[in-house]
């Protein structure tokens, strides 16, 4: 039968009752099935989403054409494409598994074998599908349809048996369940093994130690095991986990394990990479600034995905507890001064020199997010860094900033953070008193991440990277020397 396991990311519709046994061990997919799967994956990734497939239920082999060759059933609902709430608010809503389901069932395609390979012989909405032997070498399927097809009401079970005659599906019989059928189904359901409960995580974070021995940690996660944060020599915070290798798709030797966390309060997401510590079971890496913001934010837990193939496919893990994480993180940050930005002084007036140069390479910096926004196709006009300050396109197109805000200062706030302050005009065209200040975390010599406005929850996570001029489209090369 068609099975749709429930996922926390996107709800999959469950079929009506257990009308058939599960499929045998899955055979390798043929190219026609693989093409459908890869199409959904590419579409999700192009939208900047995380592709979360249910491979075990996406496709299964059956035999319904009667030629002795494998036919295939594809369940279009057996995947999810995870995007952040911010992406959805921006209108980025890619196809996802739950969109292929409704009250009448879910989208199913049957690929039948023929002289030229596999081709669709059914494409429609079904509640379930069970291969049946009709005798005499004939094969068919049984499916549950709306109760009115059998003269009853919608909630009643009506079973149709169909056979493929080489050109179309023929109705063999239609059967309305009796009281005896309902009783027999209840007995079958009672005899099934119990469904595994969704494994959760309710542990509370703790802090202990001082200076180099300080640690913020939480244990008991079903898949990640023990997670701890420690001060990194030279500044910053390191994250380490002890993953259960039987529960997580582990990457090839030498490759990173990627984690993705999402909060529910603001819909912010955070990518975190860890690599295996040589000779140990532990995996570690520098704490991503976006995750640091989430751990110290308002959420009481985070959605968690993992990828062992560098983000090509993801798997959902148990919900991740943040009980006590803010207090534990703040205590650790007090022991790791470089990880916490210093209090900013009032923004200097326009034209004031920076006290310390922002340590980034000169050139264009574009917002990047998967294949949704890239150097070759940036959705936001890139900025230009001249070694001292950032220039925006409006500095050229609206030099007096009559219709746009104006950046007035660029300064380092900590070893790995800088801030840009802006002023804007009121409705009468006068400069408003005060400034607004945005904060950015330097993630490398050619990259940084916007984390939010000073005074807010610092939960944004917009990544920017240096883009070679040759990769940028002509309209994005607006800086005077490149025009």
Helices and strands as residue ranges (DSSP letters): H 31-46, E 50-53, H 55-58, E 59-62, E 71-75, E 79-82, H 85-89, G 97-100, E 101-102, E 105-114, E 117-126, E 130-135, E 138-145, G 147-150, E 158-164, E 169-176, H 179-191, E 206-208, G 211-213, E 215-221, E 225-231, E 237-241, E 257-262, E 269-276, E 283-286, H 289-295, E 301-307, E 315-316, E 320-321, H 325-335, G 337-339, E 363-368, E 383-385, E 390-391, H 394-397, E 406-414, E 417-423, E 436-444, E 447-453, E 462-467, G 469-471, G 474-476, G 480-482
